[in-house]
Amino acid sequence: MLLRDKLCFLDQNNVAECGLKESKFDVLEDRIASVFEHAPNQVKDKMCAIDAFVVAYPINGIEPWMGAFSNNEVIGINLALWQNISIPYELYEHDAITSYLGADQYETLTDASKVELEFSSKSEFVVGLNYSLAKMIFHEVGHLVEADLTEPAFHCLLDPASTKSLPLSTTKGDHYCFRLLPPKRDHSLIEMLGDSSFISYYATCTAAEDFAETYAAYLMVEHLGRDFTVAFGDQTIYASAQHLRSKQLEGKVDTIKAILNFGELTDAKKRQMAKAHENCFGRFTP
């Protein structure tokens, strides 16, 4: 199928219309096509296999959302991103690392304006590629890739024990979507993230989100070269590539790399890896 044929929009009645030809959708089509062009083979295969990319019309009042639905393999594109298709990745990441889910809404760190984010010199800018959209698509593809596995990837990881390094409101909390971070946090939360076994605040939400967030972060750093550092004053308080390659994330990243390379293996190696994954040993052991 052509990309345009699987690009669908929810109308005012939340009915999906696909294959629309209006020129106002050209820029989104071009951005998704550019993500496809620069994606690794596993992501390309999944983008070809899905039934639709669904986007809400900006005028129908639907809340911003992004999701992957493995039952019919659909990726939903965030309404906010559709309205701001040129949003720079730097702004997107700054917002992601200085915002967290508070008592009943997303909160901003009290000193967020003093937090500076800088990309490394190795992070090359690619004309036509919207990195914010790429990361969101990689995340949602991660859900679909994980859903294809005989056993969920996170079943082969030890129970996350280092959540105490993030200030969750319960000592047994393994996510913050429901066990919330306390309010009025400052930049020290970013430092705590860097010492934790999670690649992002959202990764602490559920095991599935942890997998998708780590999958997306790995591709952004190792495949697209979008690593960055965070500074507060004259002190570096976080480095995305360093965190991704840290001991705390080693087991999760090894799992991501094994799954990402699954399609490149011989049939015999695939059977061997599938067996190892089923019993949670071998390359899938952290």
Contacts in CASP RR format, 6 or more apart in sequence:
PFRMAT RR
TARGET T0000
AUTHOR 0000-0000-0000
METHOD contacts of the structure
MODEL  1
MLLRDKLCFLDQNNVAECGLKESKFDVLEDRIASVFEHAPNQVKDKMCAI
DAFVVAYPINGIEPWMGAFSNNEVIGINLALWQNISIPYELYEHDAITSY
LGADQYETLTDASKVELEFSSKSEFVVGLNYSLAKMIFHEVGHLVEADLT
EPAFHCLLDPASTKSLPLSTTKGDHYCFRLLPPKRDHSLIEMLGDSSFIS
YYATCTAAEDFAETYAAYLMVEHLGRDFTVAFGDQTIYASAQHLRSKQLE
GKVDTIKAILNFGELTDAKKRQMAKAHENCFGRFTP
3 29 0 8 1.000
3 32 0 8 1.000
3 33 0 8 1.000
3 36 0 8 1.000
3 53 0 8 1.000
4 19 0 8 1.000
4 21 0 8 1.000
4 25 0 8 1.000
4 29 0 8 1.000
5 18 0 8 1.000
5 19 0 8 1.000
6 18 0 8 1.000
6 19 0 8 1.000
6 50 0 8 1.000
6 51 0 8 1.000
6 52 0 8 1.000
6 53 0 8 1.000
7 18 0 8 1.000
7 19 0 8 1.000
7 20 0 8 1.000
7 25 0 8 1.000
7 28 0 8 1.000
7 29 0 8 1.000
7 32 0 8 1.000
7 52 0 8 1.000
7 53 0 8 1.000
7 55 0 8 1.000
8 16 0 8 1.000
8 17 0 8 1.000
8 18 0 8 1.000
8 19 0 8 1.000
8 52 0 8 1.000
8 53 0 8 1.000
8 54 0 8 1.000
8 55 0 8 1.000
9 16 0 8 1.000
9 17 0 8 1.000
9 18 0 8 1.000
9 20 0 8 1.000
9 25 0 8 1.000
9 54 0 8 1.000
9 55 0 8 1.000
9 56 0 8 1.000
9 57 0 8 1.000
10 16 0 8 1.000
10 17 0 8 1.000
10 54 0 8 1.000
10 55 0 8 1.000
10 56 0 8 1.000
10 57 0 8 1.000
10 60 0 8 1.000
10 62 0 8 1.000
11 17 0 8 1.000
11 57 0 8 1.000
11 60 0 8 1.000
12 57 0 8 1.000
12 59 0 8 1.000
12 60 0 8 1.000
14 60 0 8 1.000
14 62 0 8 1.000
16 52 0 8 1.000
16 54 0 8 1.000
18 52 0 8 1.000
27 85 0 8 1.000
28 55 0 8 1.000
28 77 0 8 1.000
28 82 0 8 1.000
28 85 0 8 1.000
30 128 0 8 1.000
31 85 0 8 1.000
31 128 0 8 1.000
31 129 0 8 1.000
31 130 0 8 1.000
31 133 0 8 1.000
32 53 0 8 1.000
32 133 0 8 1.000
32 137 0 8 1.000
34 126 0 8 1.000
34 128 0 8 1.000
34 129 0 8 1.000
34 130 0 8 1.000
35 47 0 8 1.000
35 129 0 8 1.000
35 130 0 8 1.000
35 133 0 8 1.000
35 134 0 8 1.000
35 137 0 8 1.000
36 43 0 8 1.000
36 44 0 8 1.000
36 47 0 8 1.000
37 129 0 8 1.000
38 126 0 8 1.000
38 129 0 8 1.000
38 134 0 8 1.000
38 224 0 8 1.000
39 47 0 8 1.000
39 134 0 8 1.000
39 137 0 8 1.000
39 138 0 8 1.000
39 219 0 8 1.000
39 223 0 8 1.000
40 219 0 8 1.000
40 223 0 8 1.000
40 260 0 8 1.000
41 263 0 8 1.000
41 264 0 8 1.000
42 141 0 8 1.000
42 145 0 8 1.000
42 260 0 8 1.000
42 262 0 8 1.000
42 263 0 8 1.000
43 137 0 8 1.000
43 138 0 8 1.000
43 141 0 8 1.000
43 219 0 8 1.000
46 73 0 8 1.000
46 141 0 8 1.000
46 142 0 8 1.000
46 144 0 8 1.000
46 145 0 8 1.000
47 137 0 8 1.000
47 141 0 8 1.000
49 73 0 8 1.000
50 73 0 8 1.000
50 74 0 8 1.000
50 75 0 8 1.000
50 144 0 8 1.000
51 72 0 8 1.000
51 73 0 8 1.000
51 74 0 8 1.000
52 74 0 8 1.000
52 75 0 8 1.000
53 74 0 8 1.000
53 75 0 8 1.000
53 76 0 8 1.000
53 77 0 8 1.000
54 74 0 8 1.000
54 75 0 8 1.000
54 76 0 8 1.000
54 77 0 8 1.000
55 76 0 8 1.000
55 77 0 8 1.000
55 79 0 8 1.000
55 82 0 8 1.000
56 62 0 8 1.000
56 65 0 8 1.000
56 79 0 8 1.000
56 82 0 8 1.000
58 79 0 8 1.000
58 82 0 8 1.000
58 83 0 8 1.000
62 79 0 8 1.000
63 79 0 8 1.000
64 78 0 8 1.000
64 79 0 8 1.000
64 80 0 8 1.000
65 76 0 8 1.000
65 78 0 8 1.000
65 79 0 8 1.000
66 76 0 8 1.000
66 77 0 8 1.000
66 78 0 8 1.000
66 81 0 8 1.000
66 136 0 8 1.000
66 139 0 8 1.000
66 140 0 8 1.000
67 75 0 8 1.000
67 76 0 8 1.000
67 140 0 8 1.000
67 143 0 8 1.000
68 74 0 8 1.000
68 75 0 8 1.000
68 76 0 8 1.000
68 140 0 8 1.000
68 141 0 8 1.000
68 142 0 8 1.000
68 143 0 8 1.000
68 144 0 8 1.000
70 143 0 8 1.000
70 144 0 8 1.000
70 147 0 8 1.000
73 144 0 8 1.000
75 137 0 8 1.000
75 140 0 8 1.000
75 141 0 8 1.000
75 144 0 8 1.000
76 140 0 8 1.000
77 133 0 8 1.000
77 136 0 8 1.000
78 136 0 8 1.000
81 87 0 8 1.000
81 132 0 8 1.000
81 133 0 8 1.000
81 136 0 8 1.000
85 130 0 8 1.000
85 133 0 8 1.000
86 130 0 8 1.000
87 130 0 8 1.000
87 132 0 8 1.000
88 132 0 8 1.000
89 130 0 8 1.000
89 131 0 8 1.000
89 132 0 8 1.000
89 135 0 8 1.000
89 226 0 8 1.000
90 117 0 8 1.000
90 119 0 8 1.000
90 228 0 8 1.000
92 131 0 8 1.000
92 132 0 8 1.000
92 135 0 8 1.000
93 117 0 8 1.000
93 228 0 8 1.000
94 115 0 8 1.000
94 117 0 8 1.000
96 200 0 8 1.000
96 201 0 8 1.000
96 202 0 8 1.000
97 115 0 8 1.000
97 117 0 8 1.000
97 190 0 8 1.000
97 193 0 8 1.000
97 200 0 8 1.000
97 230 0 8 1.000
97 238 0 8 1.000
98 108 0 8 1.000
98 109 0 8 1.000
98 112 0 8 1.000
98 115 0 8 1.000
98 190 0 8 1.000
99 106 0 8 1.000
99 107 0 8 1.000
99 108 0 8 1.000
99 109 0 8 1.000
99 112 0 8 1.000
100 106 0 8 1.000
100 107 0 8 1.000
100 109 0 8 1.000
100 176 0 8 1.000
100 181 0 8 1.000
100 185 0 8 1.000
100 189 0 8 1.000
100 201 0 8 1.000
101 107 0 8 1.000
101 176 0 8 1.000
101 177 0 8 1.000
101 180 0 8 1.000
101 181 0 8 1.000
101 201 0 8 1.000
102 180 0 8 1.000
102 181 0 8 1.000
102 182 0 8 1.000
102 183 0 8 1.000
103 180 0 8 1.000
103 183 0 8 1.000
107 181 0 8 1.000
107 183 0 8 1.000
107 185 0 8 1.000
109 115 0 8 1.000
109 185 0 8 1.000
109 186 0 8 1.000
109 187 0 8 1.000
109 189 0 8 1.000
109 190 0 8 1.000
110 184 0 8 1.000
110 185 0 8 1.000
110 186 0 8 1.000
111 186 0 8 1.000
111 187 0 8 1.000
111 232 0 8 1.000
112 187 0 8 1.000
114 187 0 8 1.000
114 232 0 8 1.000
114 233 0 8 1.000
115 187 0 8 1.000
115 190 0 8 1.000
115 230 0 8 1.000
115 231 0 8 1.000
115 232 0 8 1.000
116 230 0 8 1.000
116 231 0 8 1.000
116 232 0 8 1.000
116 233 0 8 1.000
117 228 0 8 1.000
117 229 0 8 1.000
117 230 0 8 1.000
117 231 0 8 1.000
118 228 0 8 1.000
118 229 0 8 1.000
118 230 0 8 1.000
118 231 0 8 1.000
119 226 0 8 1.000
119 227 0 8 1.000
119 228 0 8 1.000
120 225 0 8 1.000
120 227 0 8 1.000
120 228 0 8 1.000
120 229 0 8 1.000
120 241 0 8 1.000
122 225 0 8 1.000
122 227 0 8 1.000
123 224 0 8 1.000
123 225 0 8 1.000
123 226 0 8 1.000
123 227 0 8 1.000
123 228 0 8 1.000
124 225 0 8 1.000
126 224 0 8 1.000
129 224 0 8 1.000
131 220 0 8 1.000
131 224 0 8 1.000
131 226 0 8 1.000
134 220 0 8 1.000
134 224 0 8 1.000
135 216 0 8 1.000
135 220 0 8 1.000
135 226 0 8 1.000
136 216 0 8 1.000
138 215 0 8 1.000
138 216 0 8 1.000
138 219 0 8 1.000
138 220 0 8 1.000
139 212 0 8 1.000
139 213 0 8 1.000
139 215 0 8 1.000
139 216 0 8 1.000
140 212 0 8 1.000
141 215 0 8 1.000
142 211 0 8 1.000
142 212 0 8 1.000
142 215 0 8 1.000
142 216 0 8 1.000
143 208 0 8 1.000
143 211 0 8 1.000
143 212 0 8 1.000
145 215 0 8 1.000
145 259 0 8 1.000
146 152 0 8 1.000
146 153 0 8 1.000
146 154 0 8 1.000
146 208 0 8 1.000
146 211 0 8 1.000
146 212 0 8 1.000
146 215 0 8 1.000
146 259 0 8 1.000
149 259 0 8 1.000
149 277 0 8 1.000
150 274 0 8 1.000
150 277 0 8 1.000
150 278 0 8 1.000
151 277 0 8 1.000
151 278 0 8 1.000
151 280 0 8 1.000
152 207 0 8 1.000
152 208 0 8 1.000
152 211 0 8 1.000
153 211 0 8 1.000
153 255 0 8 1.000
153 256 0 8 1.000
153 259 0 8 1.000
153 277 0 8 1.000
153 284 0 8 1.000
154 207 0 8 1.000
154 208 0 8 1.000
154 210 0 8 1.000
154 211 0 8 1.000
155 280 0 8 1.000
156 255 0 8 1.000
156 277 0 8 1.000
156 280 0 8 1.000
156 284 0 8 1.000
156 285 0 8 1.000
157 207 0 8 1.000
157 251 0 8 1.000
157 252 0 8 1.000
157 255 0 8 1.000
157 284 0 8 1.000
157 286 0 8 1.000
158 286 0 8 1.000
159 174 0 8 1.000
160 174 0 8 1.000
160 197 0 8 1.000
160 198 0 8 1.000
160 210 0 8 1.000
161 197 0 8 1.000
162 196 0 8 1.000
162 197 0 8 1.000
162 248 0 8 1.000
163 173 0 8 1.000
163 174 0 8 1.000
163 196 0 8 1.000
163 197 0 8 1.000
163 198 0 8 1.000
163 204 0 8 1.000
164 171 0 8 1.000
165 192 0 8 1.000
165 195 0 8 1.000
165 196 0 8 1.000
165 197 0 8 1.000
166 176 0 8 1.000
166 181 0 8 1.000
166 189 0 8 1.000
166 192 0 8 1.000
166 193 0 8 1.000
166 196 0 8 1.000
166 198 0 8 1.000
166 201 0 8 1.000
166 204 0 8 1.000
167 181 0 8 1.000
167 182 0 8 1.000
167 185 0 8 1.000
167 189 0 8 1.000
167 192 0 8 1.000
168 176 0 8 1.000
168 179 0 8 1.000
168 180 0 8 1.000
168 181 0 8 1.000
168 204 0 8 1.000
169 179 0 8 1.000
169 180 0 8 1.000
169 181 0 8 1.000
169 182 0 8 1.000
170 179 0 8 1.000
173 179 0 8 1.000
174 204 0 8 1.000
174 207 0 8 1.000
175 204 0 8 1.000
175 205 0 8 1.000
175 206 0 8 1.000
175 209 0 8 1.000
176 201 0 8 1.000
176 204 0 8 1.000
176 205 0 8 1.000
177 204 0 8 1.000
177 205 0 8 1.000
177 206 0 8 1.000
177 209 0 8 1.000
181 189 0 8 1.000
181 201 0 8 1.000
187 232 0 8 1.000
187 237 0 8 1.000
190 230 0 8 1.000
190 232 0 8 1.000
190 237 0 8 1.000
190 238 0 8 1.000
191 237 0 8 1.000
191 238 0 8 1.000
193 200 0 8 1.000
193 201 0 8 1.000
193 238 0 8 1.000
193 243 0 8 1.000
194 238 0 8 1.000
194 243 0 8 1.000
194 246 0 8 1.000
195 248 0 8 1.000
196 248 0 8 1.000
197 248 0 8 1.000
197 249 0 8 1.000
197 252 0 8 1.000
198 204 0 8 1.000
198 210 0 8 1.000
198 213 0 8 1.000
199 210 0 8 1.000
199 213 0 8 1.000
199 214 0 8 1.000
199 217 0 8 1.000
199 243 0 8 1.000
199 244 0 8 1.000
199 249 0 8 1.000
199 252 0 8 1.000
200 213 0 8 1.000
200 217 0 8 1.000
202 209 0 8 1.000
202 213 0 8 1.000
203 209 0 8 1.000
203 210 0 8 1.000
203 213 0 8 1.000
203 214 0 8 1.000
204 210 0 8 1.000
210 252 0 8 1.000
211 252 0 8 1.000
211 256 0 8 1.000
214 249 0 8 1.000
214 252 0 8 1.000
214 253 0 8 1.000
214 256 0 8 1.000
215 256 0 8 1.000
215 259 0 8 1.000
215 260 0 8 1.000
217 240 0 8 1.000
217 244 0 8 1.000
218 244 0 8 1.000
218 253 0 8 1.000
218 256 0 8 1.000
218 257 0 8 1.000
218 260 0 8 1.000
219 260 0 8 1.000
220 226 0 8 1.000
220 227 0 8 1.000
221 227 0 8 1.000
221 240 0 8 1.000
221 241 0 8 1.000
221 244 0 8 1.000
222 244 0 8 1.000
227 239 0 8 1.000
227 240 0 8 1.000
227 241 0 8 1.000
227 244 0 8 1.000
228 239 0 8 1.000
228 240 0 8 1.000
229 236 0 8 1.000
229 238 0 8 1.000
229 239 0 8 1.000
229 240 0 8 1.000
230 236 0 8 1.000
230 237 0 8 1.000
230 238 0 8 1.000
230 239 0 8 1.000
231 237 0 8 1.000
243 249 0 8 1.000
244 253 0 8 1.000
245 253 0 8 1.000
250 286 0 8 1.000
251 285 0 8 1.000
251 286 0 8 1.000
252 286 0 8 1.000
254 283 0 8 1.000
254 284 0 8 1.000
254 286 0 8 1.000
255 283 0 8 1.000
255 284 0 8 1.000
255 286 0 8 1.000
258 273 0 8 1.000
258 277 0 8 1.000
258 283 0 8 1.000
258 284 0 8 1.000
262 270 0 8 1.000
262 273 0 8 1.000
263 270 0 8 1.000
265 273 0 8 1.000
273 283 0 8 1.000
276 282 0 8 1.000
276 283 0 8 1.000
276 284 0 8 1.000
277 284 0 8 1.000
END
